[in-house]
């Protein structure tokens, strides 16, 4: 069973329209890129599921898009605050790939900096819906960046082992072009460890729990 | 005893959490496999959680052949939650169960079409099918839950599980449409506690059946309140989603809780807590 620990906030930084929340690592294992953590959202009943963005020494860093009361509360945390963190959870990316290409869309770039570091900075393509959102590409120096209406699928993805995270339409489009791609999906989760059955998604015609079967799944 | 609420824990994916409870209650088993409802299935509310999972389960045949043997290997005291759509559905599953500690009859899932048979008819059919202890899980939505409790007691129930979730709806702030695909779901969490306490209180006055109290328990004070209202046992539900360590944390809190009432203190000792009376 992964650990659940109270971790102090080390700091937060604005990355374009997103917030990079840096926590002390404590005894929590950063896990494999693509795995996720449940972060206590102050004032809310349920924690929020976030994949690890960066694992600097002694720290865990998460990229947060303030889209609702839980993520807004996480973005408002200040140095010295403390929240419970539970993880790592789920299945991350398989790292034994020959020609990796990272593909990210919007807040879906969150797990890619840690993944890029682990795979020694492979080629990366990032797509955003606006120039302001695209400022977050600073987390992945050297990445090719496209902004809507240009899409990541307009770039050459073939002949690579694609590892992707982004909005559902993007992942479906990547799957059509790149069978065998590793795709990190997202679903609302209450627990993150298989207890609530809230994150069910259709996997090969069956509804399965994304938290225990995913979040990284191989495109059929 | 400290238990989990049915559908709030999977012992096979989180055996350590299940072992930190006194007994493990399974997710409801129905005669046939059920995929459950389409996503989105959960939505957070101000002080609660709405779910419309829809009794997703492998069906009794696969449960008995696959899940139950693996649950037995974990060495847990097992309560099996049984569901269905008519009295015969429930009774046939009960007849197939043996070597478990108790059966909880889910008579009140808000996320599927209800069985046409009354709670008492279902309990009577199950009573004829098994000698295992039968706990009837009731909804607080009934205008007179005490009367339902008396009826299931007369039909042969050995205990009550109080309460199931209540129907609710959350609106997505952006689309202004229901947040859940099924629109309506079952409300759980702290927001449900006063409703659950009222049901426990009413049923304690109406019957002498042992009661498993549940609904928004998050700490030792909540456990004390349920016991004070008449529960012998307490189950943890939504709190397990945010805090898998809740069973051990609550036991630690109970160890230092101050209770003057001797009956309450006596019951709390059965939770493995050194209560200061």
Interface residues (C-beta under 8 A of the other chain):
Chain A: X1 X4 X38 X40 X44 X45 X46 X47 X68 X70 X84 X86 X187 X188 X189 X190 X191 X193 X194 X195 X196 X197 X198 X199 X200 X201 X206 X207 X212
Chain B: X7 X8 X9 X10 X13 X14 X16 X17 X27 X35 X36 X39 X40 X41 X42 X43 X44 X45 X47 X48 X49 X51 X53 X56 X173 X189 X190 X238 X240 X241 X242 X243 X244 X245
